[in-house]
Amino acid sequence: MGEFDNKEREEVFSKKVRAGKRTYFFDVKATRSNDYYVTITESKKRLEDGVFIKHKIFLYKEDFEKFTEGLKETTDYIKAHQEVVEKRYDYPENNAESAKDNDDFSFEI
């Protein structure tokens, strides 16, 4: 093990998505053998003490298609049975054009 321990979770790509009181992190990481996988982390500040609580799932590339199908089927069900109004949050690092052009929820891997 030794010096290669850090390679097991080497970050390759990261996307941060702020959504009100929650922040989502989509990270591509590499194993020691340079095999990529995704971690999806939800981070939310606990009101009573200000501590950030994180929930993480690992998504492996052999599961991408089934995961994406399941997520799409689930979100389509909700959209078909209830009105879904995507909230838009304005943050300084977002340009105004990207916020107004994205009216639909989309999740693709």
PASEBA-1860 file (N, C-alpha, C; in nm, 3 decimals):
! residues 109
1> MGEFDNKE> 0.083/-0.119/0.000/0.000/0.000/0.000/0.088/0.126/0.000 ~ 0.126/0.175/0.115/0.219/0.286/0.127/0.184/0.410/0.049 ~ 0.276/0.453/-0.040/0.261/0.580/-0.111/0.146/0.582/-0.209 ~ 0.088/0.468/-0.244/-0.019/0.464/-0.343/-0.158/0.472/-0.281 ~ -0.167/0.481/-0.149/-0.298/0.485/-0.082/-0.385/0.600/-0.133 ~ -0.328/0.717/-0.160/-0.405/0.832/-0.207/-0.459/0.810/-0.347 ~ -0.394/0.728/-0.426/-0.437/0.702/-0.564/-0.576/0.638/-0.568 ~ -0.611/0.566/-0.461/-0.738/0.493/-0.459/-0.857/0.587/-0.479
9> REEVFSKK> -0.845/0.710/-0.434/-0.956/0.804/-0.444/-0.913/0.935/-0.511 ~ -0.826/0.928/-0.605/-0.779/1.048/-0.673/-0.893/1.114/-0.750 ~ -0.913/1.244/-0.725/-1.021/1.317/-0.792/-0.979/1.356/-0.933 ~ -1.065/1.325/-1.029/-1.037/1.351/-1.170/-1.117/1.471/-1.220 ~ -1.242/1.484/-1.173/-1.333/1.589/-1.217/-1.432/1.615/-1.105 ~ -1.476/1.740/-1.091/-1.573/1.773/-0.987/-1.670/1.878/-1.036 ~ -1.796/1.861/-1.002/-1.902/1.957/-1.036/-1.980/1.985/-0.909 ~ -1.989/2.114/-0.871/-2.061/2.156/-0.751/-2.193/2.218/-0.795
17> VRAGKRTY> -2.304/2.173/-0.733/-2.436/2.226/-0.766/-2.501/2.276/-0.638 ~ -2.521/2.407/-0.631/-2.588/2.465/-0.514/-2.738/2.467/-0.540 ~ -2.815/2.427/-0.440/-2.961/2.423/-0.452/-3.020/2.468/-0.319 ~ -3.028/2.597/-0.299/-3.085/2.649/-0.174/-3.000/2.613/-0.055 ~ -3.058/2.538/0.039/-2.987/2.502/0.162/-2.899/2.379/0.144 ~ -2.905/2.318/0.027/-2.826/2.198/-0.001/-2.723/2.227/-0.110 ~ -2.614/2.155/-0.104/-2.514/2.158/-0.211/-2.488/2.014/-0.250 ~ -2.482/1.990/-0.380/-2.452/1.856/-0.432/-2.316/1.860/-0.499
25> FFDVKATR> -2.238/1.757/-0.476/-2.108/1.743/-0.539/-2.110/1.617/-0.623 ~ -2.079/1.630/-0.752/-2.065/1.517/-0.842/-1.917/1.505/-0.873 ~ -1.853/1.401/-0.824/-1.709/1.386/-0.837/-1.674/1.259/-0.912 ~ -1.583/1.272/-1.008/-1.526/1.154/-1.074/-1.394/1.126/-1.004 ~ -1.379/1.003/-0.959/-1.257/0.963/-0.889/-1.197/0.842/-0.959 ~ -1.071/0.817/-0.931/-1.000/0.705/-0.993/-0.947/0.611/-0.886 ~ -0.961/0.482/-0.913/-0.901/0.383/-0.824/-0.751/0.375/-0.854 ~ -0.683/0.291/-0.780/-0.539/0.271/-0.803/-0.512/0.223/-0.945
33> SNDYYVTI> -0.604/0.144/-0.999/-0.585/0.091/-1.135/-0.642/0.186/-1.241 ~ -0.668/0.312/-1.201/-0.718/0.417/-1.290/-0.857/0.386/-1.347 ~ -0.938/0.317/-1.268/-1.076/0.288/-1.306/-1.163/0.399/-1.246 ~ -1.242/0.466/-1.329/-1.322/0.579/-1.282/-1.454/0.535/-1.220 ~ -1.500/0.612/-1.121/-1.632/0.595/-1.062/-1.680/0.732/-1.015 ~ -1.809/0.743/-0.982/-1.869/0.870/-0.943/-1.909/0.864/-0.796 ~ -1.883/0.973/-0.725/-1.943/0.988/-0.593/-2.039/1.107/-0.601 ~ -2.157/1.089/-0.544/-2.256/1.196/-0.538/-2.275/1.226/-0.390
41> TESKKRLE> -2.248/1.351/-0.351/-2.255/1.390/-0.211/-2.355/1.502/-0.193 ~ -2.444/1.486/-0.096/-2.535/1.593/-0.056/-2.478/1.651/0.072 ~ -2.464/1.783/0.077/-2.414/1.850/0.197/-2.518/1.952/0.240 ~ -2.557/1.945/0.367/-2.659/2.036/0.419/-2.618/2.080/0.559 ~ -2.631/2.210/0.584/-2.594/2.263/0.716/-2.706/2.235/0.816 ~ -2.669/2.173/0.928/-2.765/2.145/1.035/-2.793/2.276/1.109 ~ -2.920/2.312/1.120/-2.957/2.442/1.177/-2.915/2.459/1.323 ~ -2.930/2.354/1.404/-2.907/2.370/1.547/-2.762/2.400/1.584
49> DGVFIKHK> -2.664/2.350/1.505/-2.524/2.376/1.543/-2.436/2.419/1.426 ~ -2.493/2.432/1.307/-2.415/2.479/1.193/-2.320/2.377/1.134 ~ -2.327/2.252/1.182/-2.239/2.147/1.130/-2.292/2.099/0.995 ~ -2.203/2.077/0.898/-2.243/2.027/0.768/-2.256/1.875/0.773 ~ -2.373/1.826/0.737/-2.401/1.682/0.732/-2.391/1.639/0.587 ~ -2.315/1.532/0.563/-2.295/1.486/0.426/-2.346/1.344/0.410 ~ -2.413/1.321/0.298/-2.456/1.187/0.259/-2.395/1.158/0.124 ~ -2.336/1.040/0.110/-2.262/1.010/-0.013/-2.303/0.875/-0.068
57> IFLYKEDF> -2.315/0.868/-0.201/-2.333/0.740/-0.268/-2.224/0.724/-0.372 ~ -2.189/0.600/-0.398/-2.088/0.567/-0.497/-2.159/0.505/-0.616 ~ -2.125/0.552/-0.734/-2.187/0.502/-0.857/-2.076/0.452/-0.949 ~ -2.081/0.322/-0.977/-1.977/0.260/-1.058/-2.022/0.253/-1.203 ~ -1.926/0.263/-1.294/-1.958/0.278/-1.435/-2.043/0.164/-1.492 ~ -2.031/0.043/-1.436/-2.113/-0.067/-1.486/-2.261/-0.048/-1.449 ~ -2.290/0.048/-1.359/-2.428/0.074/-1.317/-2.487/0.202/-1.377 ~ -2.409/0.278/-1.456/-2.455/0.406/-1.509/-2.589/0.396/-1.579
65> EKFTEGLK> -2.603/0.302/-1.671/-2.725/0.293/-1.751/-2.847/0.263/-1.664 ~ -2.836/0.163/-1.576/-2.949/0.128/-1.490/-2.982/0.241/-1.392 ~ -2.880/0.307/-1.338/-2.902/0.419/-1.247/-2.974/0.532/-1.318 ~ -2.926/0.568/-1.438/-2.986/0.677/-1.515/-3.130/0.645/-1.553 ~ -3.155/0.521/-1.595/-3.292/0.479/-1.628/-3.382/0.489/-1.506 ~ -3.334/0.441/-1.392/-3.414/0.445/-1.269/-3.443/0.587/-1.225 ~ -3.343/0.675/-1.232/-3.362/0.815/-1.194/-3.461/0.883/-1.287 ~ -3.447/0.859/-1.418/-3.537/0.921/-1.515/-3.680/0.872/-1.495
73> ETTDYIKA> -3.698/0.741/-1.475/-3.831/0.686/-1.454/-3.895/0.746/-1.329 ~ -3.816/0.761/-1.224/-3.865/0.815/-1.098/-3.903/0.963/-1.112 ~ -3.817/1.042/-1.174/-3.848/1.185/-1.189/-3.962/1.205/-1.288 ~ -3.969/1.122/-1.393/-4.082/1.131/-1.487/-4.214/1.102/-1.417 ~ -4.215/1.005/-1.325/-4.335/0.971/-1.249/-4.384/1.093/-1.171 ~ -4.291/1.158/-1.101/-4.329/1.276/-1.021/-4.381/1.386/-1.113 ~ -4.313/1.412/-1.223/-4.357/1.516/-1.318/-4.495/1.486/-1.375 ~ -4.527/1.358/-1.395/-4.657/1.319/-1.451/-4.770/1.333/-1.348
81> HQEVVEKR> -4.736/1.327/-1.218/-4.839/1.327/-1.115/-4.847/1.456/-1.034 ~ -4.745/1.539/-1.044/-4.745/1.666/-0.971/-4.673/1.771/-1.054 ~ -4.711/1.896/-1.031/-4.641/2.005/-1.099/-4.502/2.019/-1.036 ~ -4.402/2.026/-1.121/-4.265/2.044/-1.073/-4.216/2.179/-1.122 ~ -4.186/2.266/-1.029/-4.130/2.397/-1.063/-3.988/2.399/-1.007 ~ -3.893/2.394/-1.098/-3.752/2.394/-1.059/-3.716/2.531/-1.003 ~ -3.662/2.532/-0.882/-3.619/2.659/-0.823/-3.488/2.701/-0.886 ~ -3.474/2.828/-0.909/-3.350/2.884/-0.962/-3.288/2.971/-0.855
89> YDYPENNA> -3.162/2.950/-0.832/-3.089/3.026/-0.731/-2.981/3.106/-0.803 ~ -2.972/3.233/-0.767/-2.870/3.317/-0.830/-2.749/3.326/-0.739 ~ -2.637/3.284/-0.793/-2.510/3.292/-0.722/-2.414/3.371/-0.808 ~ -2.323/3.442/-0.747/-2.230/3.526/-0.823/-2.153/3.452/-0.932 ~ -2.118/3.323/-0.910/-2.036/3.254/-1.008/-2.117/3.206/-1.129 ~ -2.251/3.209/-1.119/-2.335/3.170/-1.233/-2.363/3.292/-1.319 ~ -2.357/3.274/-1.449/-2.396/3.387/-1.531/-2.547/3.382/-1.552 ~ -2.608/3.495/-1.574/-2.754/3.504/-1.581/-2.809/3.424/-1.699
97> ESAKDNDD> -2.735/3.414/-1.806/-2.783/3.345/-1.925/-2.805/3.196/-1.900 ~ -2.711/3.130/-1.829/-2.725/2.987/-1.805/-2.844/2.958/-1.714 ~ -2.875/3.048/-1.621/-2.987/3.027/-1.531/-3.120/3.035/-1.605 ~ -3.132/3.128/-1.700/-3.261/3.142/-1.768/-3.280/3.039/-1.879 ~ -3.173/2.985/-1.935/-3.184/2.889/-2.044/-3.214/2.748/-1.997 ~ -3.193/2.718/-1.870/-3.212/2.583/-1.818/-3.345/2.571/-1.747 ~ -3.452/2.544/-1.820/-3.584/2.535/-1.758/-3.622/2.394/-1.721 ~ -3.553/2.294/-1.770/-3.587/2.155/-1.746/-3.484/2.089/-1.658
105> FSFEI> -3.527/1.997/-1.575/-3.435/1.918/-1.495/-3.374/1.813/-1.589 ~ -3.245/1.800/-1.586/-3.179/1.703/-1.671/-3.067/1.637/-1.592 ~ -3.055/1.506/-1.603/-2.947/1.435/-1.536/-2.894/1.331/-1.632 ~ -2.776/1.354/-1.681/-2.715/1.258/-1.773/-2.575/1.226/-1.727 ~ -2.539/1.100/-1.741/-2.404/1.056/-1.703/-2.336/1.006/-1.828
END
